[in-house]
Amino acid sequence: MTALLAQAAAARKRALVVDDDPILREVMAEQLEAVGFDVVQAENGVTGRELTGREDFDLAIIDISMPKLNGFDLLRHIRQHPRSVDLPVIVATGFNDRASVEKAYELGASSFVTKPMNWPQFAHHALFVMRNGEIERALRHAQLEAVTASKMKNGLFHVLTHELKTPLTALIGLTGVLSEALRARVDPAQAEQLEHVVGAAQRLNAIISDILLLSKALSGPSHQQIVSSPVRDIVDDSLVGLKAKARERDVNLVSRQSDENLRVTGDPRLLRQALHKLIDNAIKFSPKGGTVEIRVHGKDDGSTVISVRDHGPGLSAAKLRDCMLPFIQDDMSYGRPVEGLGLGLPIAKSIAEAHGGELLFQTAPGKGMLVALWLPLQSPEEQSKARA
């Protein structure tokens, strides 16, 4: 029995009624207590302000017209105090007092009731406002936690990749020097093992570079160097290192641009990396003797589209959604034919969105894939500067 009473007491909610009319205050208290509230009464706004500043409540009902401190000033204090910033507040006002209702909402009121009161509905309305406030508070807290977790994740990515990349670069360089120095002094088996060490370090370095690139793309405009660049330069730079890879896989690379003078506004390094990822993916999944086509054209609205088409296996809509998530590939088995963490498409998507653009797809199983990097006339940062 004691446990049940304690549970029932814990389930009861606290309501604050602030009104200078003692009779109205008592009737409100009776109505709220009937539906499970513990009610605290305040005869004016000053007392209400003191109570909300030192005690916790689940709901407050305040009158607009009160001596010493009116309901508007009390509401303003409630929304500015850390203890009561999320407190659901119902304001009580005269019938058809539209101006007061609008002002109360501007100051942060959750709802309102009109005088004279509709008592059969009053308590149920109070319960609804309180529960709605609890839901809104939970959503705000969840959003805050998600934003905090995202910032922590991005910060962790940035720090870890830098901390790993510095010694790894030294390892690659020193191992390469050691391999060249010992080439004539070791047998073929030992030379092959040294090559494996260098190759593994280079693969690890590429993975860390991808994670660092994703972190930068997610960090927002503060980490971008926005300039106007020729699209031709971005395309040519993105092909560095990929032409040899295409030859090894017997894949033809074809690049077409409708306007040689076309320029794009953004961070050229990030845009180059995004396009590099798209072309690299297309080469990876192209069949032997296939063709990867890069097309560039400007649209009438000033935006630019850079598309990459391959004739590989293509993807279903469900598989494509999965591949847009970091660290996901179409084939995630240990025996998958393509190495990597599945960061290519997420990196390109993040870079496009960081420039106010979008990554567009056209694909189906057995039909290959076309991925288009759409970039607006100006980046969001450029647009905000122009508006300023």
SVG drawing of the C-alpha trace seen along z (x, -y; Angstrom):
<svg xmlns="http://www.w3.org/2000/svg" viewBox="-19 -47 91 63">
<polyline fill="none" stroke="black" stroke-width="0.4" points="0.0,0.0 2.8,-2.4 4.5,-1.7 1.2,-2.4 0.7,-5.7 4.3,-6.7 3.8,-5.8 0.5,-7.8 2.2,-10.8 5.1,-10.7 2.6,-10.5 0.8,-13.7 1.8,-16.9 2.2,-20.4 0.3,-23.3 0.7,-27.0 -2.4,-29.2 -1.7,-33.0 -4.8,-35.2 -5.8,-38.2 -9.4,-36.9 -9.5,-34.6 -12.7,-32.9 -11.6,-32.2 -8.3,-31.0 -10.0,-28.5 -12.3,-27.2 -9.4,-26.6 -7.6,-24.8 -10.5,-22.5 -10.9,-21.7 -7.2,-20.9 -7.0,-18.8 -9.9,-16.7 -7.8,-15.5 -4.7,-14.8 -2.8,-18.1 -1.2,-19.4 -2.0,-23.1 -0.1,-26.1 -1.8,-29.5 -0.4,-32.9 -2.4,-36.1 -0.4,-38.3 2.4,-38.3 5.2,-39.1 4.4,-36.0 4.1,-34.0 7.5,-35.2 9.1,-34.2 7.5,-30.7 8.6,-29.9 12.1,-31.1 12.6,-28.7 10.2,-25.8 9.4,-23.3 6.0,-23.1 4.4,-21.1 1.9,-23.7 1.2,-27.4 -2.1,-29.3 -1.7,-33.0 -4.2,-35.9 -3.3,-38.8 -4.7,-41.7 -3.0,-41.7 -1.7,-44.4 2.1,-44.8 3.2,-42.6 0.8,-41.8 0.6,-38.5 2.7,-39.6 5.7,-40.6 5.3,-37.4 5.3,-35.3 8.4,-37.2 10.2,-36.3 9.1,-32.6 10.5,-32.3 13.8,-33.9 14.5,-31.9 16.4,-28.6 14.1,-26.8 10.9,-27.6 11.9,-28.2 10.1,-25.0 7.1,-25.4 3.7,-25.1 1.8,-28.3 -1.9,-28.9 -3.0,-32.6 -6.4,-33.6 -7.9,-36.6 -11.2,-38.3 -13.6,-37.0 -12.5,-38.1 -9.4,-39.9 -7.6,-39.1 -4.8,-41.6 -3.8,-40.1 -3.9,-36.6 -1.6,-37.5 0.8,-39.3 0.8,-36.3 1.7,-34.0 4.6,-36.3 5.9,-36.1 5.8,-32.3 2.4,-31.3 1.4,-27.7 -2.4,-28.2 -5.1,-30.4 -8.5,-30.2 -11.2,-32.9 -13.2,-34.4 -15.8,-33.5 -14.5,-30.0 -16.0,-26.9 -15.4,-24.8 -16.4,-21.4 -13.6,-21.8 -11.1,-23.7 -9.4,-20.7 -9.2,-18.6 -7.7,-21.6 -5.1,-22.0 -4.1,-18.3 -3.8,-18.5 -1.5,-21.6 0.7,-19.9 1.1,-16.7 1.8,-18.6 4.4,-20.6 6.0,-17.4 6.2,-16.1 7.7,-19.3 10.3,-19.4 11.3,-15.8 11.6,-16.6 13.8,-19.6 16.0,-17.6 16.3,-14.8 17.2,-17.4 19.8,-19.0 21.3,-15.6 21.4,-14.7 23.1,-18.0 25.6,-17.5 26.4,-14.0 26.8,-15.1 29.3,-17.8 31.1,-15.4 31.3,-12.8 32.6,-15.3 35.1,-16.7 36.3,-13.1 36.7,-12.3 38.7,-15.4 41.0,-14.9 41.6,-11.2 42.3,-11.5 44.9,-14.2 46.5,-12.2 46.6,-9.0 47.6,-10.7 50.8,-12.4 52.6,-9.2 51.1,-7.2 52.6,-9.6 56.0,-9.2 55.5,-5.4 54.8,-5.3 57.7,-7.5 60.2,-5.7 59.0,-2.2 59.3,-3.3 62.9,-4.5 63.7,-1.2 62.2,0.9 64.4,-0.9 67.5,-0.7 67.1,3.0 65.9,4.0 69.3,5.4 70.0,7.0 66.9,9.1 65.4,12.1 62.3,11.8 60.0,13.1 61.2,10.4 60.9,7.7 57.3,8.7 56.6,8.5 58.0,5.0 55.8,4.1 52.8,5.4 53.6,3.2 53.8,0.1 50.6,1.0 48.7,1.6 49.9,-1.7 48.8,-3.5 45.4,-1.9 45.0,-2.9 46.2,-6.4 43.5,-6.6 40.8,-5.5 41.9,-8.1 41.9,-10.8 38.3,-9.9 37.2,-10.2 39.0,-13.5 37.3,-14.7 33.9,-13.6 34.5,-15.5 35.4,-18.7 32.4,-18.4 30.1,-18.1 31.8,-21.0 30.0,-23.7 31.0,-26.8 33.5,-27.9 36.0,-25.3 35.4,-26.1 37.5,-28.4 35.0,-29.8 36.3,-31.1 35.2,-31.1 37.0,-28.4 36.8,-27.1 34.9,-23.9 37.4,-22.5 40.2,-22.8 38.1,-21.0 37.3,-18.1 40.9,-17.8 42.2,-17.8 39.7,-15.2 41.0,-12.8 44.6,-12.9 45.5,-9.3 42.3,-7.9 43.4,-7.7 46.0,-5.1 43.5,-3.2 41.1,-3.2 43.7,-1.8 44.5,1.0 40.9,2.0 40.5,1.5 37.9,-1.3 37.5,-4.2 37.3,-7.7 35.4,-10.3 35.0,-13.9 32.6,-16.4 31.9,-20.1 29.4,-22.2 31.0,-25.5 34.7,-25.8 34.3,-29.1 31.9,-27.7 32.8,-28.6 31.5,-27.5 31.6,-29.1 32.7,-26.9 35.7,-25.3 37.6,-23.9 39.4,-21.3 36.2,-19.9 34.5,-19.9 37.5,-18.2 37.4,-15.5 33.6,-15.0 34.0,-14.5 37.0,-12.3 35.0,-10.0 32.2,-9.8 34.5,-8.9 36.5,-6.5 33.2,-4.7 32.2,-4.5 35.6,-3.0 35.4,-0.5 32.1,0.9 32.5,0.6 32.9,3.9 36.1,4.5 36.0,2.5 33.3,0.3 33.1,-3.5 32.8,-6.2 31.5,-9.5 31.9,-12.8 29.6,-15.6 29.5,-19.3 26.8,-21.8 25.4,-25.0 21.7,-25.5 19.6,-28.6 19.3,-29.5 23.1,-29.8 23.5,-26.5 26.0,-23.8 25.6,-20.1 28.5,-17.7 27.4,-14.1 29.2,-10.8 27.7,-7.8 28.9,-4.2 27.5,-1.0 28.1,1.1 25.6,3.3 23.5,0.3 21.5,0.3 17.9,0.7 16.3,-2.2 16.6,-0.4 20.3,0.4 20.9,-3.2 19.4,-4.5 21.7,-2.2 24.8,-3.3 24.1,-6.9 24.9,-6.1 28.5,-6.3 30.4,-3.0 27.8,-1.1 28.5,0.7 26.3,2.6 28.2,5.8 29.5,5.6 30.7,9.2 34.4,10.0 34.7,11.4 33.4,8.3 35.2,7.5 35.7,3.8 37.7,2.5 36.9,-0.6 34.6,-1.9 31.7,-2.9 32.4,-6.7 32.5,-7.7 28.8,-8.6 28.3,-10.1 31.3,-12.3 30.1,-13.6 26.6,-14.1 27.9,-16.0 30.1,-18.2 27.3,-19.0 24.9,-19.9 27.7,-22.0 27.6,-24.1 23.8,-24.4 23.7,-21.8 22.4,-18.3 23.5,-14.9 21.1,-13.4 20.8,-9.8 19.5,-7.7 20.0,-4.0 18.4,-0.6 19.7,3.0 21.6,3.9 21.2,0.4 24.4,-1.3 24.3,-4.5 24.3,-8.2 25.3,-10.5 24.9,-14.3 26.5,-16.9 24.2,-19.9 25.7,-23.2 23.7,-26.5 24.8,-29.8 26.3,-30.7 27.1,-28.9 25.0,-29.6 27.9,-31.7 28.0,-33.8 24.3,-34.2 24.3,-35.4 27.1,-37.9 25.1,-39.2 22.0,-39.7 24.1,-41.5"/>
</svg>
